Amino acid sequence: MFKAPFSFGGRIRRLEYGLSYLLYIFLHVLTVFVWQEWQKGATLFFMFYVVLLWFFLAQGAKRAHDLGNSGFYQFIPFYGFWLVFQEGDQNENKYGLNPKEDTLKTKTILKERDTTLITLIESSSAVLLNTLLIGISLEYLYTSEVALLFLMTGSSILCYFLMLLLNYKGFKLKTSRKVRFKQRVVYSTALYICIRLYTLYFRNSELDLTTVYLEVFLIALFLGSTHISLAGYNLLFKKNQFYEY
């Protein structure tokens, strides 16, 4: 339960979806209440709510998958009640195995996945968390630019490692170097775009051709950070070879 709460892939049971629904309502009410009381933290609360909404939509999509339907079905009015009470498919469907089956049966051999779309889906939660951490650093940690770069690097290392851990469950990666590099490029680029959008919208920064070297440097910084995360993951889980990608 809650093995990949930010992922849109796979299936979940009614119990996990029901708990997710209650958690979303509780955190939603709490966030709105605190937001009204502390207006100075509006930016932080907005970013947190984006992550919370992503979590709720991801869980809803997986629950719809359990019924054999597309995740877009959750936008149908009152369909959420159906997701709470309707029994899922008893057998495997196109979205995955029955989540009620034994955990060992879900550890099937997976084919190598190297599409950009799948990489974006797998890394989306980590990118959002990474953006949130960097946003907090920009807004509330008044420090030097050098220290800020160290914070950005550290958060990128942590979040990319968490992404690997959530998606591969501590099993050794057997993807090719080309695929791993592509995954890191997609993650770094997506993170850069999120940070750029954040600074443009909340900090009134402007895009300037004279700063193109800084933009490239940031992407390179994130790319280097993901390499450290990947090396650390491979070092920690080098003996566990259950999955074959």
N, C-alpha and C positions, 0 to 999 in steps of 0.2 A: 504494500500500500504506500502511495506517495513516493514511488521510486523515481518518477520523472514528472513532477507536477507542472513543469513549464513546457513540456513537449506536446506537440499536437499529434504525435504518432502513437498508434497502439489502441488498446481498449482498457477500460476500468470498470469495476463493479458498481452497483447502485450505492453500496455503503460508502465507498470512497467519494463518489460524486455528492452524496448527501452531506457528508462531513465538509467537503469543499464548499458547498453552497452555504452552510451555516458559518463557516470561517469567513467567507467572502462578505456575508451580510454584517457580521460582527466587526470586521476590520473596516468595512465601508462606513458604518455608522460612527465608529471611533475616529476615523480619519476626518470625516466631515465635522464632527464636534470639535476636535482639537484644531482643525484648520480655521474654524470660525473664531476660536479663542486666541489663536496665535497667528495673526496675519503675516508676520514677518517670515514665517516659514512656508509661505505659499508655494514657492518653487520646489522645496523638498517634498511637500505633501503631494504636489502634482505628479512628481516623478514616482513617488511611492504608489500612488493610485494607478498609474500606468502599469506598473509591475503587477499590482493586485488584479487589475482587469485582465491582463495577459494570462495570469494564473487561472482565473475563472473561465475564460474562453477556452484555454487549453484543456482543462478538465471536462468542460462541456463537450468539446469535440471528441475526446476519447470515449465519453459515455455514449455519444451518438454512434460512434464506430461500433460499440458493443451491441447496438441494435441493428447493425448492418447499414447505417445511413451515413451520409456525408456530415461533416462537422458543421456545415452551414445550416443544417436543420434546426440547430439550437436557437436561431434567430426567428423561428416561427413562433408567433404569440402562444403562450401557455405550454409550449413544447417542453419547457423545463420540468413541469410536473410529470409529464410522460417519462422523462429521463429518470426521475426519482423512483417511480413505481413500476415501470415496465421491466420484465425479465429480459436479459440479454440473450443473444444467440448461444445455443448450447454447444455448437461446434465451431470450428475455425471458420472465419469468414475472410474477406479480402483485406481486412484491416489488422488481422492477427489472430492469435490463439485465444481461446476462452480464458479470461483472467481467473476463473475459478479453478482451472486445472492446476495440477501440482507445479510448483516453481521449477522443478527440474525439467519438466516437459517444455517450458518456455525458453530454455537455453538451447535453442536450435542453432545450427550452423547458418550464419548469415552470409550473403553474397557481398562482395566489395561494393561499397556505395561511394560514388565520387561525383554525383551531380551537385551543381551549385545550389539548387533549391533545397535538397536534403541537408546539405551542410548549413544553410541558413536556418532551417528549422531546428536542427540539432543545437546550434550555437545561439539561438535567439535569446533564451533565458539568461545565459552567461553574459551576452552583450548588454542586455538591459541592466543586469546587476552591476556590470563594469561601468556603464554610463552613470548609474546612480551613485556609485562610490566616487567617481571622478567629479561628478556634479557637486557632491557634498564637499569635496576637497576645495573646489573652486569657490564655493559660496561661503563656507564657514571656517576654512583653515587659512588664515592670513599668514602666508609664509613666502619664502623666496621662490623664484622660478626654478632654481635647481632642486630645491626640496620638493616642489610640486611635480617635477619630472620623475623623481624617485617614487613619489606616491602613486603616480600614474603607472609606472612600471610595475610596482608591487601589486597593485590591484589587478593589472592585466595578467600577471603570472598566476595569481590566486584564482581569478575567475575562469581562465582558460583551463587550469588544472581541474577545477570543479566541473567544467563542461565535459572533459574527458572522463572523469569519474562517473558522472551521471549517465553518459551515453554508452560507456563500455564496461561499466560495473566492475572495474578493477581487473579486467582481463587484458592480457598482452595484445597490443595492436599488431596486426599483420598486414596492414595496408602498405602499399608501395610508398616510397619517398615522394613520388610525384603527387599522389593523392594527399598525403599528409601536408605537403607544402601548399597545395591548393586549399585545403581546409584552413590552414593558418592565414593565408592571404585573404580568404573570404571573411574570416573572423576579424582580422585587423582592419580591413576596409569597412566592414559594417560598423565596427566600433568607432572608427574615425568619422563616418557619416553621422552617427548618432551624437557624438561629441560636438561636431560642427553645427548640427541643427540646434543643439542645446545652446551653444554660445551665440548663435545668430538670433534665436528667439528670446532668450532670457538675459543675455549680457550685451545685447545690441552691438555685437562685433560685426565687422564687414569683411567680405572676401576681397582680397587685394592680390594682384599679380606679383607684387613685390614680396609677398610672404609665401610664395609657392614652395620655396625651399623648406620653410617651417612645416608646411603641410606634408611634404614628402618625408621629412624627418619624423613627424608624429606616426605616420603609417609604418615607417621602418622601426620605430621604437616599439610599437605594438607587435610587429612581426617578430622582433628579437625576443620580446617577452614571452610570446607563445612558444618559441623554441626552448626556452628555459623550462616552461611548464611541461612540454612534451618530453624533454630529457628526464625530468624528475619523475614523470609518470612511468616511463619505460624502465627507469632504474628501480622504482618501488615494486612494479608488477611484472618484472621480466620473467619470472618463473611460472606465472599463471597463463596457460596457453589454451584454455577451453574454447574460446571463440576463434574462428578463422574468418578473417575478412578478406 
